[in-house]
Amino acid sequence: MFISIDERAATWFTNEFEFNKPFCIRMFPQYAGFGKKHKGYSLAFSVESPVHVGYSKEINGITFFVEDNDAWFFEDTETALTMDNYLDEIMVTYHELPSLAVI
């Protein structure tokens, strides 16, 4: 699991959620939509405090995290949060991580 979030995307969260820093953003799979990674699931976000953190990353006073029970959604993947320059909205892309050969 690897999650990258660029600074413009982090700024988008500050503006969108209108919270003073520091705050936490939970990233989780939501059963809805036409997900690009898992059919029927899309990535959702909420402002809340972590309970059982499986992954976390702090950027500019925002802690982005994934709970243990949601880690399956991000396994073997690089999830990248960037900005769509045309729409000025958050953009999520997924790239499969190469598997490690076991000898």
N, C-alpha and C positions, 0 to 999 in steps of 0.2 A: 504494500500500500504506500503510495506517495501522493501527496496533495500539494499542489503549488497554487499560490494566490498572489497575483501581482498587486502592486501598490494602488493602481487605479481601481481595481476590483475591491480592495479593502476600503477605499474612500467611498465607493458606491454603497457599501453596507452602512457606513456612518451616515450618509445622507438619507438612505432609504428607511432605515430603522429609527433615525432621530434619537439616538441614545448618546449620552455623554460617555466618553471613554474613561475607564476601561469597561468593556462588556464582552459577553461571550455569544458566539453564533454556533448553534448546533447544526450540523449537516447530516441529513438523514434521508433514506429512501422513502418515497411516498407512493402508495399504490394508486397511480393515476397517470394518464397521459401515455405517450409513445416514447418511452425511454430509449436512449441510444445504447445504454450499457446492458440493462436487463429489461426485457420486454414487459411492458405494463407498469414499470416503475420510473419515476423521475426524481431528480435530486431536489430536496426541499430544504428550507432554512428557517430557523426560529431563534429568537433571543431567549436564552435560558441558561441556567447554571448546570455544569456537568455533574453527573452522578457517578457513573462508572466509565471513565474515559478509556477509549481504545486507541485514540490518536488525538494529538492537539498540536497546534501551531499558532504562535503569537505574531501578529503583524500590526505595527502602529497602534498598539493599545487595544487590539481586538484579538481575542482568543477564539480561533476556529477549532471545533472539536467534533469527534465522532464517538458515539457511545459504543461500548463493547458489542452490544447486540446488533448494531448496524454495520459492523466492520465487514461482513460478507459482501456488501454492496461495492466496496472499494478494493477488495482483494485482487491481486495480480494486475493492478491498474494504476496509472498515473492520472489523477483527476486534476485538471487545470481550470482555475477560475480567472478569467480575463474579461476585458471589456470589449463589446462589439462597438466599434467606432461609429458605424452607420446608425445603429439604433440607440446608442448610449445606454445600453443595458448590460447586465452581467451575462457572460457567455461561459458555458461549461463544456469542456471537451474531455474525452477519455482516450487514453492510449494504453494499449496492452503492454505490460512490462514483460521483458524476456524471461522465460522460466529458467531457473538454474538447473543445470544437469547434475544429477546425483550419480556418483561413481561407486 
